Amino acid sequence: MKILILGGGNMGLTYAQSFLRSRIVTSDQMMVLCRTYEKANQLSATHEGRFFSDPRLCVSEADLCILAVKPQDAAKLFDEIRDLVEPGQVFISIMAGVRLETIMQALGVQKVIRAMPNLPAQIGAGVTAFTSSDMVTRIELVMVQNLLSTTGKTVYVEQESQIDAATAISGSGPAYVYFFMNAMIEAAKSMGFSASEAELLVSQTFTGAVDLYNKSDLSCENWIAKVASKGGTTEAALRVFNAENLHEGIIEGAQAARRRAVELGK
Ligand SMILES: NC(=O)c1ccc[n+]([C@@H]2O[C@H](COP(=O)([O-])OP(=O)(O)OC[C@H]3O[C@@H](n4cnc5c(N)ncnc54)[C@H](OP(=O)(O)O)[C@@H]3O)[C@@H](O)[C@H]2O)c1
């Protein structure tokens, strides 16, 4: 199977490297279309795979195409490749907010998957929500799931609207985690720890807490109750968090992200 990634940026190269590492494709079967000749040249000197800047030399050769440009560059890309695509090709779009229908109409294709990965995909620890147009077969869907799984876990959603919801939870989610970590690092430094000590204390606390959660059947509430003994230090912190409505604030923040994802898709 020949795969073409359209857009050799952060996510595009993450996928190319993941597919090669998992031996899903050989270097000869992995193609990447860049915007400029210089970029294609530069990447072919440092990365495995075949790099192009002329869509006429690669688009029709691919069995599967991954749309990995920024949403604002999509219309121009569609203009460049519309006359080159083949009806049987499967398209996976990872572009935030760009609807299945928009892609199908713009390219005149029917087999389209829309996927929302997140940043930890870069280290194989991502999570990707994906959905598909009706014409994608079960076999093609399994193949796509195998491809997406090379960057972490996957969740198939029936409704396309759930991709906007996943954007607000797992797509933007890493930034929420870093926001919380940042505040804890600040707190640690204000208590006299050096920057590196503060970062270690906080990042290992996150890693350990999440690993523990993943290895058990307990809910977050159960684990909070295990840490927070009555009248103790954790309870003192949680009382302040609750007084500040932190829980509701996070839910409202995620809902705002979802509304923005819907707006951007219009
Ligand atoms: N980063 C994330 O965490 C994340 C998460 C989920 C989804 N996404 C989605 O992934 C997509 C890519 O994001 P990114 O962070 O990888 O962006 P990026 O690093 O800017 O990569 C986009 C690449 O597309 C290239 N490009 C633009 N127009 C092109 C064209 N007509 N033909 C060929 N290549 C073209 C750009 O080239 P130049 O640099 O030369 O302009 C750039 O290398 C976005 O749609 C985003 O919504 C990203």
The ligand as a Gaussian input file, in Angstrom:
#p B3LYP/6-31G(d) Opt

LIG

0 1
 N       -0.469000      19.837000      16.124000
 C       -1.415000      19.188000      16.765000
 O       -1.364000      18.884000      17.952000
 C       -2.665000      18.765000      16.013000
 C       -3.609000      17.958000      16.674000
 C       -4.728000      17.550000      15.948000
 C       -4.913000      17.937000      14.634000
 N       -3.986000      18.736000      14.048000
 C       -4.226000      19.139000      12.655000
 O       -3.123000      18.706000      11.892000
 C       -2.950000      19.592000      10.810000
 C       -1.467000      19.923000      10.683000
 O       -1.027000      20.539000      11.875000
 P        0.520000      20.725000      12.157000
 O        0.645000      21.110000      13.573000
 O        1.251000      19.540000      11.639000
 O        0.829000      21.989000      11.202000
 P        2.206000      22.388000      10.474000
 O        3.371000      21.912000      11.258000
 O        2.086000      23.821000      10.101000
 O        2.152000      21.499000       9.134000
 C        1.387000      21.818000       8.016000
 C        2.269000      21.598000       6.813000
 O        1.462000      21.712000       5.636000
 C        2.273000      22.309000       4.629000
 N        1.423000      22.821000       3.550000
 C        0.623000      23.910000       3.553000
 N       -0.004000      24.032000       2.353000
 C        0.433000      22.990000       1.583000
 C        0.165000      22.574000       0.246000
 N       -0.674000      23.267000      -0.541000
 N        0.795000      21.471000      -0.226000
 C        1.653000      20.783000       0.545000
 N        1.960000      21.118000       1.836000
 C        1.345000      22.221000       2.335000
 C        3.020000      23.380000       5.383000
 O        4.137000      23.793000       4.643000
 P        4.894000      25.210000       4.950000
 O        5.435000      25.077000       6.349000
 O        5.944000      25.246000       3.905000
 O        3.844000      26.261000       4.832000
 C        3.405000      22.630000       6.665000
 O        4.615000      21.929000       6.503000
 C       -3.816000      20.825000      11.059000
 O       -4.926000      20.815000      10.173000
 C       -4.289000      20.659000      12.476000
 O       -5.621000      21.107000      12.631000
 C       -2.869000      19.150000      14.692000

